[in-house]
Amino acid sequence: MTTLRVMQPKRRVSPETVDKFRVVPAAVISDCMSRLAAGGASLRPMHAGGRVLAGPAFTVKTRPGDNLFVHKAIDTALPGDILVVDAGGELTNAIVGEMMLTHAETRGIAGVVIYGAIRDYGHVKNHTFPVFAAGVTHRGPLHDGPGEINVPIAISGMVVEPGDLMIGDDDGLMCIPYDETESVYPAAAKRLAGENAQRDRVRNGTVDRRWIDDCLTKIDYTVEYL
């Protein structure tokens, strides 16, 4: 029989790293990671107010529709952790609802990601506690297991390892691997500064648009005026 593992992450991104990335949009980070690392369009923010999700990943792998190991994870995660649950993307049963999310927030967990469904959406959408999920259903979960805590998971095409940095905003979710945070941040900060400057040029009408014609010279096309 397979042994099911319940562990703590061997390492976590630091609070200082989390705070640095918190002000960088997910889209900017995605651009700096070759647009290959996003969590997929199915994982959407469900909470109110546009509050950013940011913190180290505390991962759960569970049988679709079952939340026994999610309960255990809420009890064992540390303040500031992000609960990231691979429930197989199945939307038949909700994995968490108001009671579990309130418990998680009370324990200091910084946000919840469910690759599956939630319920009590009326509560979630009126509160700022960060919740990302793939869908909503009234049908509740099972509590039988199996599952594992703090093992590598994959959610909507994005690999997440325990202790990696999770960032989520209105555009969606990003995971920055622990070993890549120090290299990604300078690139992301530089790109963010460049985008802010470009926005100012757009607003005052001084933006240089010649790059469009430069790109068009590389393809075969014709212009017709009707």
Secondary structure, 3 states (H helix, E strand, C coil): CCCCCECCCCCCCCHHHHHHHHCCCHHHHHHHCCCCCECCCCCEECCCCCCCEEEEEEEEEECCCECHHHHHHHHHCCCCCEEEEECCCCCCCEEECHHHHHHHHHCCCCEEEEEEEECCHHHHHCCCCCEEEEEECCCCCECCCCEEECCCEEECCEEECCCCEEEEECCEEEEECHHHHHHHHHHHHHHHHHHHHHHHHHHHCCCCCHHHHHHHCCCCCCCCCC
